[in-house]
Amino acid sequence: MAQIPNDHPTLNMSELPSCEEGVVLVKMLNKFLDKSQLENIFEIKVNENQEAITPESESDYLEDPQLASAMREGTKVVHRAAETSVFTRRFLKGDISSDEYGRYINSLYFVYKYMEELLDEFKEHPVVKLIHFPHELNRKESLLKDLEFFYDQDQVTQLTDPKTMTPAVKKYVQAMKDACAKNPSLLIAHSYSRYLGDLSGGQILAKRLKKHVLHLDENDSAWDTTEGLKFYEFNNLGNQVDFKNFYRERLNAAKVNEQTRELIVSEAIQSFELNIALFNEIQELSEAGVLVRSSIQNEEAVIEVQPVLGEEQQESKKSFNTTKWISILTVSVAAAAIGTALYHRYYSQRK
């Protein structure tokens, strides 16, 4: 007896009986309809590994999915691994260069660019729309401004070209695209790990950068600058603690079933793993000495290098300053005397 073709793109062959009529039908469908059309007809989504994902039914939705706490608990181990990576530990100690930090925000620029494009693409999805706050959270433009602070315009143009993405960045971006192709709900795992992480640790990192990369002093008026640190500025969301709580509440209100909940937690874990890969890549590029040089280093050199005068030069400078002040004083006294004489002459004439 003829068998149903094994290469059918949509149907699960192991669950279907074989018959002559079925074989003919399947061959006709394969001939006249492409994969996307077949998926629409049968309302079945297929990922790259040909694993069928059945559409969710409202009756399967969890009453209280507790996604926020599930992701927090599920990512504890990998979160700790991220915090103890070599680059992260150096970052937290302030032991990184402007070249390394420049590479860091360059990588994040692409991560946020594509994540925010995906969030916008799926903003009407019932799960994604719950946590889509572009006005309050979007970071791509902030990262671009920071890149313009650390690099000249020609460098920024090159660094923001997608063709220059590093292997770890490419993998991160592709993972987000794959997640959306599988189920757009998975995108909230990446949004959760990135945005809440930025809000939670951003101010600490900003202080490290001011002190060790920008070489600012806490007692200096320039300490409050945001130049080069726009990434850590969230001016449109009010109180950060309140917003984070609100964001978690929105996550917990997502309508998902048990399977999707588990997939979201797994995706959150992968998001942390992708971030660790970014950190490790920066460390490797730094050790190999192949990082792009940031332009800010030349400015620091000009500020730090001060001319050293010899004793004769210092004495000459003092003598010049003394002579200058005597000249100024003499001219001032003469001007006052002339002014007084003119006043008395004018006053006498009036009488």
KEKE-3310 file (N, C-alpha, C; in steps of 0.2 Angstrom, whole numbers, plus 5000, padded with zeros to 4 digits):
npx = (5004:5002:5011:5009:5017:5033:5039:5029:5025:5018:5008:5007:5013:5014:5003:4992:4982:4986:4980:4974:4967:4971:4984:4984:4978:4987:4998:4993:4990:5003:5008:5001:5000:5010:5021:5017:5004:4998:5000:4991:4979:4977:4979:4990:5006:5023:5039:5057:5062:5052:5043:5027:5016:5003:4989:4984:4971:4958:4952:4963:4971:4981:4975:4982:4997:5009:5021:5032:5038:5041:5050:5060:5064:5067:5078:5089:5101:5108:5108:5117:5128:5130:5133:5146:5155:5170:5171:5160:5163:5174:5169:5160:5169:5175:5185:5188:5191:5189:5188:5183:5171:5165:5164:5155:5142:5141:5138:5126:5118:5114:5107:5096:5091:5085:5077:5068:5062:5056:5047:5039:5034:5026:5017:5003:5000:4992:4999:5012:5008:5005:5017:5023:5031:5036:5039:5043:5053:5062:5078:5087:5090:5096:5107:5114:5117:5126:5136:5140:5146:5158:5164:5170:5161:5162:5167:5156:5146:5151:5152:5138:5133:5124:5132:5143:5141:5146:5150:5143:5134:5126:5121:5113:5103:5097:5092:5081:5073:5070:5063:5051:5046:5043:5034:5026:5024:5035:5044:5043:5051:5064:5063:5060:5072:5081:5076:5072:5083:5092:5086:5087:5101:5107:5111:5121:5131:5133:5139:5151:5156:5157:5167:5178:5180:5176:5183:5178:5176:5167:5165:5165:5157:5154:5150:5137:5134:5126:5132:5137:5132:5118:5111:5108:5098:5082:5070:5056:5047:5044:5044:5056:5056:5042:5038:5044:5038:5025:5027:5030:5018:5010:5016:5012:4999:4997:4990:4992:4996:5001:5011:5016:5020:5031:5039:5042:5049:5061:5065:5069:5080:5088:5091:5099:5110:5114:5118:5129:5137:5140:5147:5158:5163:5167:5177:5187:5190:5196:5207:5213:5217:5210:5200:5190:5197:5192:5187:5188:5199:5210:5206:5206:5220:5224:5219:5225:5239:5250:5260:5277:5286:5302:5313:5318:5309:5298:5301:5302:5289:5283:5288:5284:5270:5270:5274:5264:5253:5257:5258:5244:5239:5245:5240:5226:5226:5231:5220:5210:5214:5214:5201:5196:5201:5195:5182:5182:5185:5174:5164:5168:5166:5152:5148)
npy = (4994:5011:5024:5039:5054:5056:5069:5079:5095:5099:5091:5079:5064:5052:5051:5049:5039:5028:5028:5026:5037:5047:5049:5053:5066:5073:5074:5082:5094:5097:5100:5112:5121:5131:5130:5140:5143:5130:5129:5140:5134:5123:5128:5127:5129:5128:5125:5127:5115:5106:5104:5102:5115:5117:5128:5139:5137:5146:5139:5133:5142:5148:5152:5160:5163:5168:5173:5182:5179:5166:5167:5173:5164:5153:5158:5160:5152:5154:5167:5170:5165:5174:5185:5182:5181:5184:5197:5203:5204:5212:5223:5227:5231:5241:5240:5241:5246:5261:5257:5243:5246:5253:5243:5235:5243:5244:5231:5229:5239:5233:5222:5228:5236:5226:5219:5228:5231:5219:5219:5230:5225:5214:5220:5220:5208:5198:5194:5201:5214:5218:5221:5230:5245:5257:5271:5273:5264:5260:5258:5260:5272:5279:5272:5274:5288:5287:5279:5289:5297:5291:5287:5294:5301:5294:5282:5277:5276:5265:5255:5253:5247:5233:5223:5222:5216:5205:5187:5183:5192:5191:5178:5181:5190:5182:5172:5178:5182:5169:5164:5172:5167:5155:5157:5172:5176:5172:5182:5191:5186:5190:5203:5205:5201:5210:5224:5225:5221:5232:5242:5238:5237:5247:5260:5258:5253:5264:5273:5267:5268:5282:5285:5277:5275:5287:5295:5304:5315:5312:5324:5333:5345:5340:5327:5324:5323:5316:5313:5301:5292:5289:5278:5273:5281:5284:5293:5294:5286:5288:5284:5272:5260:5258:5257:5245:5236:5237:5232:5219:5215:5216:5206:5195:5195:5189:5180:5164:5146:5131:5125:5136:5144:5137:5137:5151:5153:5145:5152:5164:5159:5156:5169:5175:5167:5170:5183:5181:5175:5187:5194:5186:5186:5200:5200:5191:5197:5209:5204:5199:5210:5217:5226:5240:5256:5269:5286:5294:5292:5300:5313:5312:5310:5323:5331:5326:5327:5339:5354:5355:5367:5374:5381:5393:5397:5398:5408:5419:5419:5423:5436:5442:5442:5451:5463:5465:5468:5480:5489:5489:5495:5507:5513:5514:5523:5534:5536:5539:5551:5560:5560:5566:5579:5584:5584:5594:5605:5606:5608:5621:5629:5629:5636)
npz = (5000:4996:5004:5015:5010:5018:5019:5021:5025:5036:5042:5055:5052:5059:5066:5057:5047:5034:5017:5000:4995:5003:5001:4988:4990:4999:4990:4981:4988:4992:4980:4975:4986:4996:5011:5020:5017:5019:5033:5037:5033:5040:5053:5061:5068:5063:5068:5064:5066:5063:5073:5078:5084:5093:5092:5105:5117:5124:5135:5141:5146:5160:5176:5185:5180:5185:5179:5180:5193:5190:5179:5186:5196:5188:5181:5190:5192:5180:5180:5190:5185:5175:5182:5187:5177:5168:5162:5167:5181:5181:5175:5185:5195:5190:5182:5167:5150:5140:5127:5128:5135:5124:5115:5121:5122:5109:5105:5112:5105:5093:5098:5105:5095:5086:5094:5098:5086:5084:5094:5091:5079:5083:5092:5093:5097:5109:5121:5120:5119:5132:5138:5131:5130:5122:5122:5135:5138:5126:5120:5109:5103:5113:5115:5103:5104:5114:5108:5099:5107:5112:5100:5084:5070:5058:5063:5070:5060:5053:5064:5067:5056:5051:5045:5052:5063:5077:5079:5091:5093:5082:5084:5095:5090:5080:5088:5094:5084:5080:5091:5090:5078:5082:5093:5096:5110:5117:5116:5126:5136:5133:5133:5147:5153:5148:5149:5163:5169:5165:5172:5185:5188:5182:5187:5196:5188:5180:5189:5191:5178:5177:5186:5183:5169:5163:5171:5181:5196:5211:5218:5209:5198:5186:5188:5188:5175:5160:5148:5137:5144:5141:5140:5152:5157:5161:5158:5156:5163:5176:5194:5196:5204:5206:5193:5189:5197:5192:5179:5181:5186:5174:5167:5174:5171:5159:5146:5145:5142:5151:5143:5135:5146:5151:5140:5139:5151:5148:5137:5143:5151:5141:5136:5145:5144:5131:5134:5142:5133:5125:5134:5136:5123:5121:5131:5125:5113:5118:5125:5113:5107:5098:5098:5093:5093:5104:5103:5114:5122:5117:5120:5134:5136:5132:5142:5154:5152:5157:5155:5161:5169:5170:5183:5179:5169:5177:5186:5176:5172:5183:5184:5173:5175:5186:5181:5172:5180:5186:5176:5172:5183:5183:5172:5175:5186:5180:5171:5180:5185:5174:5171:5183:5182:5170:5174:5184:5176:5168:5177:5182:5171:5170:5181)
capx = (5000:5006:5012:5008:5024:5036:5041:5024:5028:5013:5004:5011:5012:5014:4996:4987:4981:4987:4975:4976:4964:4975:4991:4983:4976:4993:5002:4990:4991:5010:5010:4998:5001:5016:5021:5013:4997:4996:4999:4985:4973:4977:4980:4996:5012:5029:5046:5062:5064:5046:5039:5021:5014:4996:4986:4981:4964:4956:4951:4970:4975:4982:4972:4988:5003:5015:5027:5037:5042:5043:5056:5065:5066:5070:5085:5093:5107:5111:5109:5123:5134:5132:5137:5152:5159:5176:5170:5155:5166:5179:5164:5157:5175:5177:5192:5187:5193:5184:5187:5179:5164:5162:5162:5149:5136:5140:5134:5119:5114:5110:5102:5090:5088:5081:5072:5063:5059:5051:5041:5034:5030:5021:5014:4996:4999:4989:5004:5017:5005:5005:5024:5026:5031:5042:5041:5046:5059:5066:5085:5091:5092:5100:5114:5117:5120:5132:5141:5143:5151:5164:5167:5168:5155:5164:5167:5149:5143:5154:5150:5131:5131:5123:5137:5149:5139:5150:5146:5139:5128:5122:5117:5108:5098:5094:5088:5075:5069:5068:5058:5045:5043:5040:5028:5028:5024:5042:5048:5043:5057:5070:5061:5060:5079:5085:5074:5072:5090:5094:5083:5089:5108:5110:5113:5127:5136:5134:5143:5157:5159:5159:5173:5184:5180:5176:5187:5175:5176:5160:5164:5165:5151:5153:5148:5130:5133:5124:5135:5140:5128:5111:5108:5105:5093:5075:5066:5049:5043:5042:5048:5058:5053:5035:5037:5046:5032:5019:5029:5029:5010:5008:5018:5008:4992:4998:4985:4996:4994:5006:5016:5019:5023:5037:5043:5044:5055:5066:5068:5072:5086:5093:5092:5104:5115:5116:5121:5135:5141:5142:5152:5164:5166:5171:5184:5191:5192:5200:5213:5217:5219:5207:5194:5190:5199:5187:5190:5188:5205:5214:5203:5209:5227:5225:5217:5230:5246:5251:5267:5281:5290:5308:5313:5319:5303:5293:5303:5301:5282:5281:5291:5279:5264:5270:5275:5258:5248:5259:5255:5237:5237:5247:5235:5220:5227:5231:5213:5206:5217:5212:5194:5194:5203:5190:5176:5183:5185:5167:5160:5170:5163:5145:5147)
capy = (5000:5017:5028:5046:5056:5058:5076:5083:5100:5102:5086:5074:5058:5046:5050:5048:5032:5028:5026:5029:5044:5052:5050:5058:5072:5076:5076:5088:5099:5099:5103:5118:5125:5131:5129:5145:5142:5124:5131:5143:5130:5118:5132:5124:5133:5124:5128:5125:5108:5103:5102:5106:5119:5118:5135:5139:5137:5150:5135:5130:5148:5147:5158:5164:5160:5170:5173:5186:5175:5159:5168:5175:5158:5149:5161:5161:5149:5157:5174:5170:5164:5180:5190:5180:5180:5188:5203:5207:5205:5218:5229:5229:5234:5247:5238:5241:5252:5264:5252:5238:5248:5254:5237:5233:5246:5242:5225:5231:5243:5228:5218:5232:5238:5221:5217:5233:5231:5214:5221:5234:5221:5210:5224:5219:5201:5199:5194:5206:5221:5219:5224:5235:5252:5260:5278:5272:5259:5259:5260:5260:5279:5281:5268:5277:5294:5285:5277:5295:5301:5287:5287:5299:5299:5289:5275:5276:5273:5258:5251:5252:5243:5226:5219:5222:5212:5200:5181:5182:5197:5188:5173:5184:5193:5176:5168:5182:5181:5162:5164:5175:5163:5149:5160:5179:5176:5171:5189:5194:5183:5194:5210:5205:5200:5216:5230:5225:5221:5238:5246:5236:5238:5253:5266:5256:5253:5271:5276:5264:5271:5289:5285:5273:5276:5295:5299:5310:5314:5313:5331:5338:5347:5336:5321:5323:5322:5310:5312:5295:5287:5290:5271:5272:5286:5282:5299:5294:5281:5290:5280:5266:5254:5257:5254:5238:5232:5237:5228:5212:5214:5215:5199:5190:5195:5186:5174:5158:5140:5128:5124:5142:5147:5134:5139:5158:5153:5142:5157:5169:5156:5157:5176:5176:5163:5174:5189:5178:5175:5193:5196:5182:5188:5206:5198:5188:5203:5213:5200:5198:5217:5219:5231:5247:5262:5274:5293:5298:5292:5305:5318:5311:5312:5330:5333:5323:5330:5346:5356:5356:5372:5374:5386:5400:5398:5400:5415:5423:5420:5428:5443:5445:5444:5457:5469:5466:5471:5487:5492:5490:5499:5514:5516:5515:5529:5540:5537:5542:5558:5564:5560:5571:5586:5586:5585:5601:5611:5607:5611:5628:5632:5629:5642)
capz = (5000:4996:5011:5014:5009:5024:5019:5021:5029:5041:5046:5059:5049:5063:5069:5052:5044:5027:5012:4993:4994:5007:4997:4982:4993:5001:4985:4977:4992:4992:4973:4974:4991:5000:5018:5024:5015:5022:5040:5038:5032:5046:5059:5064:5067:5063:5069:5060:5068:5061:5079:5078:5090:5092:5094:5112:5118:5130:5141:5143:5150:5167:5179:5188:5178:5189:5174:5183:5198:5187:5176:5191:5199:5183:5179:5196:5191:5174:5182:5194:5180:5171:5186:5189:5171:5169:5160:5172:5187:5179:5174:5192:5199:5186:5178:5160:5147:5135:5121:5130:5136:5118:5111:5125:5120:5101:5104:5114:5100:5089:5102:5106:5088:5083:5099:5098:5080:5084:5099:5087:5074:5086:5097:5094:5100:5116:5126:5119:5120:5139:5141:5125:5132:5118:5125:5142:5138:5121:5121:5103:5101:5118:5114:5097:5107:5118:5103:5096:5112:5112:5093:5079:5066:5053:5066:5072:5054:5052:5069:5067:5050:5053:5042:5056:5069:5079:5080:5097:5092:5077:5087:5099:5086:5077:5093:5096:5078:5080:5096:5088:5073:5086:5096:5098:5117:5119:5115:5133:5140:5131:5136:5154:5155:5146:5152:5170:5171:5165:5177:5192:5189:5178:5191:5199:5182:5178:5193:5189:5172:5178:5190:5180:5162:5161:5176:5185:5203:5214:5221:5204:5196:5180:5190:5186:5168:5157:5142:5136:5148:5140:5140:5159:5158:5159:5160:5154:5166:5183:5199:5193:5208:5204:5186:5189:5200:5187:5173:5183:5186:5167:5165:5178:5168:5152:5145:5142:5145:5154:5139:5134:5152:5152:5135:5141:5156:5145:5133:5148:5153:5135:5135:5150:5141:5125:5136:5144:5127:5123:5139:5135:5117:5123:5135:5121:5108:5122:5126:5107:5105:5091:5099:5089:5098:5105:5102:5120:5125:5115:5124:5141:5136:5132:5149:5159:5151:5159:5154:5167:5168:5174:5188:5176:5166:5182:5188:5171:5171:5189:5183:5168:5179:5191:5176:5169:5185:5188:5170:5172:5189:5181:5167:5179:5190:5175:5168:5185:5186:5168:5172:5188:5179:5165:5178:5187:5171:5166:5183:5183:5166:5171:5186)
cpx = (5004:5006:5011:5016:5027:5038:5035:5026:5024:5010:5009:5009:5011:5007:4991:4987:4983:4982:4977:4973:4968:4981:4990:4982:4982:4997:4999:4991:4998:5012:5007:4999:5008:5015:5016:5006:4994:4995:4993:4979:4972:4977:4985:5002:5018:5035:5051:5063:5057:5042:5032:5019:5007:4994:4983:4974:4963:4955:4957:4973:4975:4979:4977:4994:5009:5021:5033:5042:5044:5050:5062:5068:5070:5077:5090:5100:5111:5112:5116:5129:5135:5135:5144:5157:5165:5175:5165:5159:5171:5175:5162:5163:5177:5183:5191:5189:5188:5183:5182:5172:5161:5160:5155:5142:5135:5136:5127:5115:5110:5105:5095:5087:5083:5076:5066:5059:5054:5045:5036:5030:5025:5017:5006:4995:4997:4994:5009:5014:5005:5012:5027:5025:5037:5044:5045:5053:5064:5073:5090:5094:5097:5107:5117:5120:5126:5138:5144:5147:5158:5168:5166:5163:5156:5164:5160:5145:5145:5151:5142:5128:5130:5128:5143:5147:5144:5146:5141:5133:5123:5118:5112:5102:5094:5090:5081:5070:5066:5062:5051:5042:5040:5033:5030:5028:5031:5046:5048:5048:5063:5069:5062:5068:5083:5083:5074:5079:5093:5092:5085:5097:5111:5113:5120:5133:5137:5139:5150:5160:5161:5166:5179:5185:5180:5180:5185:5176:5169:5159:5164:5158:5149:5150:5141:5129:5130:5127:5139:5137:5120:5108:5105:5100:5086:5070:5059:5045:5042:5047:5050:5056:5046:5034:5039:5041:5026:5021:5028:5022:5008:5010:5014:5001:4992:4993:4990:4994:5001:5012:5020:5023:5030:5042:5046:5050:5061:5070:5072:5079:5091:5095:5098:5111:5118:5120:5128:5140:5144:5148:5159:5167:5170:5177:5189:5194:5197:5207:5217:5219:5216:5201:5195:5192:5194:5191:5191:5195:5210:5212:5206:5216:5228:5224:5223:5237:5246:5258:5271:5286:5296:5308:5314:5313:5298:5294:5301:5293:5280:5282:5286:5273:5264:5270:5268:5253:5250:5257:5248:5235:5239:5242:5228:5220:5227:5224:5209:5208:5214:5204:5192:5196:5197:5183:5176:5182:5178:5163:5161:5166:5155:5144:5148)
cpy = (5006:5021:5035:5049:5058:5066:5081:5089:5102:5096:5081:5067:5052:5045:5049:5041:5033:5025:5029:5036:5049:5054:5055:5065:5076:5078:5082:5094:5102:5102:5110:5123:5125:5130:5134:5144:5136:5126:5135:5139:5125:5121:5129:5127:5127:5127:5125:5117:5103:5100:5106:5109:5121:5125:5134:5140:5141:5145:5132:5136:5146:5153:5163:5162:5162:5170:5176:5182:5168:5161:5170:5169:5153:5151:5162:5158:5153:5164:5175:5169:5170:5185:5188:5179:5185:5195:5207:5208:5211:5224:5232:5232:5240:5246:5237:5247:5255:5260:5246:5240:5250:5248:5234:5236:5245:5236:5226:5235:5238:5224:5222:5234:5232:5218:5222:5233:5225:5215:5225:5230:5217:5214:5223:5212:5202:5198:5200:5213:5223:5222:5228:5242:5256:5267:5277:5269:5259:5262:5261:5267:5281:5278:5272:5284:5292:5283:5284:5299:5297:5286:5292:5296:5294:5282:5273:5273:5266:5253:5249:5249:5236:5221:5218:5218:5206:5193:5180:5187:5194:5182:5175:5186:5187:5173:5172:5181:5173:5161:5167:5171:5157:5151:5167:5180:5176:5177:5192:5192:5188:5201:5210:5205:5206:5222:5230:5224:5228:5243:5245:5238:5244:5258:5264:5256:5260:5275:5273:5267:5278:5290:5282:5274:5283:5299:5305:5309:5316:5320:5336:5339:5343:5329:5319:5323:5316:5309:5305:5289:5287:5283:5270:5277:5284:5288:5299:5289:5282:5286:5274:5260:5253:5255:5247:5233:5232:5233:5221:5210:5212:5208:5194:5190:5192:5180:5168:5152:5137:5127:5131:5145:5144:5136:5146:5157:5150:5148:5163:5166:5157:5164:5177:5172:5167:5180:5187:5178:5181:5196:5193:5184:5195:5205:5196:5193:5207:5210:5199:5205:5219:5223:5237:5252:5267:5281:5296:5297:5297:5312:5318:5312:5319:5333:5332:5326:5337:5348:5357:5361:5372:5380:5393:5402:5401:5407:5420:5424:5424:5435:5446:5447:5450:5463:5471:5470:5478:5491:5494:5495:5506:5517:5518:5521:5535:5541:5541:5550:5562:5565:5566:5578:5588:5587:5592:5606:5612:5610:5619:5632:5634:5635:5648)
cpz = (5000:5003:5010:5014:5016:5024:5019:5026:5035:5046:5050:5056:5053:5066:5064:5049:5037:5022:5005:4992:4997:5004:4992:4985:4995:4996:4981:4981:4992:4985:4972:4979:4994:5007:5022:5023:5019:5030:5041:5037:5038:5053:5064:5063:5067:5064:5064:5061:5066:5067:5078:5084:5089:5095:5101:5112:5124:5136:5144:5147:5157:5170:5182:5186:5181:5185:5177:5188:5195:5183:5181:5194:5194:5180:5184:5195:5186:5176:5186:5190:5176:5175:5188:5183:5172:5168:5165:5178:5186:5179:5181:5196:5196:5182:5171:5157:5142:5129:5122:5131:5129:5114:5115:5122:5112:5101:5106:5109:5096:5092:5103:5100:5086:5088:5099:5092:5080:5089:5095:5082:5077:5092:5098:5097:5107:5122:5126:5121:5127:5141:5135:5127:5128:5121:5131:5142:5132:5122:5115:5102:5107:5117:5108:5099:5110:5113:5100:5101:5112:5105:5089:5074:5061:5056:5068:5066:5052:5058:5070:5061:5052:5050:5047:5063:5070:5079:5086:5096:5087:5080:5091:5095:5083:5082:5094:5090:5078:5085:5094:5082:5076:5089:5099:5106:5120:5119:5122:5137:5139:5134:5143:5156:5154:5150:5160:5173:5171:5170:5184:5193:5186:5182:5194:5194:5180:5182:5192:5183:5173:5181:5186:5173:5160:5166:5179:5192:5206:5217:5215:5201:5190:5182:5188:5179:5165:5150:5142:5140:5147:5141:5147:5161:5156:5162:5159:5158:5174:5188:5196:5197:5206:5197:5185:5192:5195:5181:5175:5184:5179:5165:5168:5175:5161:5152:5142:5146:5148:5149:5137:5140:5152:5146:5136:5146:5153:5140:5137:5150:5147:5134:5139:5147:5135:5128:5139:5138:5124:5127:5137:5128:5118:5126:5130:5116:5112:5123:5119:5104:5099:5092:5095:5095:5098:5105:5108:5123:5123:5119:5131:5141:5136:5139:5154:5158:5152:5158:5160:5165:5173:5179:5185:5172:5171:5185:5183:5170:5177:5187:5178:5171:5183:5186:5174:5173:5186:5182:5170:5178:5187:5177:5170:5183:5185:5172:5173:5186:5180:5169:5177:5185:5174:5169:5181:5182:5169:5171:5183:5177:5167:5176:5182)
residu = (MET:ALA:GLN:ILE:PRO:ASN:ASP:HIS:PRO:THR:LEU:ASN:MET:SER:GLU:LEU:PRO:SER:CYS:GLU:GLU:GLY:VAL:VAL:LEU:VAL:LYS:MET:LEU:ASN:LYS:PHE:LEU:ASP:LYS:SER:GLN:LEU:GLU:ASN:ILE:PHE:GLU:ILE:LYS:VAL:ASN:GLU:ASN:GLN:GLU:ALA:ILE:THR:PRO:GLU:SER:GLU:SER:ASP:TYR:LEU:GLU:ASP:PRO:GLN:LEU:ALA:SER:ALA:MET:ARG:GLU:GLY:THR:LYS:VAL:VAL:HIS:ARG:ALA:ALA:GLU:THR:SER:VAL:PHE:THR:ARG:ARG:PHE:LEU:LYS:GLY:ASP:ILE:SER:SER:ASP:GLU:TYR:GLY:ARG:TYR:ILE:ASN:SER:LEU:TYR:PHE:VAL:TYR:LYS:TYR:MET:GLU:GLU:LEU:LEU:ASP:GLU:PHE:LYS:GLU:HIS:PRO:VAL:VAL:LYS:LEU:ILE:HIS:PHE:PRO:HIS:GLU:LEU:ASN:ARG:LYS:GLU:SER:LEU:LEU:LYS:ASP:LEU:GLU:PHE:PHE:TYR:ASP:GLN:ASP:GLN:VAL:THR:GLN:LEU:THR:ASP:PRO:LYS:THR:MET:THR:PRO:ALA:VAL:LYS:LYS:TYR:VAL:GLN:ALA:MET:LYS:ASP:ALA:CYS:ALA:LYS:ASN:PRO:SER:LEU:LEU:ILE:ALA:HIS:SER:TYR:SER:ARG:TYR:LEU:GLY:ASP:LEU:SER:GLY:GLY:GLN:ILE:LEU:ALA:LYS:ARG:LEU:LYS:LYS:HIS:VAL:LEU:HIS:LEU:ASP:GLU:ASN:ASP:SER:ALA:TRP:ASP:THR:THR:GLU:GLY:LEU:LYS:PHE:TYR:GLU:PHE:ASN:ASN:LEU:GLY:ASN:GLN:VAL:ASP:PHE:LYS:ASN:PHE:TYR:ARG:GLU:ARG:LEU:ASN:ALA:ALA:LYS:VAL:ASN:GLU:GLN:THR:ARG:GLU:LEU:ILE:VAL:SER:GLU:ALA:ILE:GLN:SER:PHE:GLU:LEU:ASN:ILE:ALA:LEU:PHE:ASN:GLU:ILE:GLN:GLU:LEU:SER:GLU:ALA:GLY:VAL:LEU:VAL:ARG:SER:SER:ILE:GLN:ASN:GLU:GLU:ALA:VAL:ILE:GLU:VAL:GLN:PRO:VAL:LEU:GLY:GLU:GLU:GLN:GLN:GLU:SER:LYS:LYS:SER:PHE:ASN:THR:THR:LYS:TRP:ILE:SER:ILE:LEU:THR:VAL:SER:VAL:ALA:ALA:ALA:ALA:ILE:GLY:THR:ALA:LEU:TYR:HIS:ARG:TYR:TYR:SER:GLN:ARG:LYS)
# end
